[in-house]
Amino acid sequence: MTQQQTFGNVSVLLPNGTADIAAKILAPRLATLAGARIGILDNCKEFADLVLGGVAEVLRRDYAPGEVRFWKKSYLGIPAPFIAEMAAGCDAVINGVGH
């Protein structure tokens, strides 16, 4: 549970709730990347475009995916507004940052 406190005109969220530590089930691995629709999400960090461009190059060269498509967030600290589009159009998604 997140609490909120207000100091003057500034509201501050205090993330001192209970952590969700329950085990999660991982998504199943693809049997092959050949012919797969791969999405790549650039989180907008410095050099992420270079790192993820290199990943896409290796994928295309060595694994013959059907498609490699890029999405780029407008700012690191916000949720990606195109998650539903990515889920519908991709068999797997790589989410990465630079630095």
Secondary structure, DSSP 4 states (H G I P E B T S, - for coil): --EEEEETTEEEEE--S-------PPPPPPS--TT-EEEEEE---TTHHHHHHHHHHHHHHHH--SEEEEEE-S-TTS--TTHHHHHHH-SEEEEE---
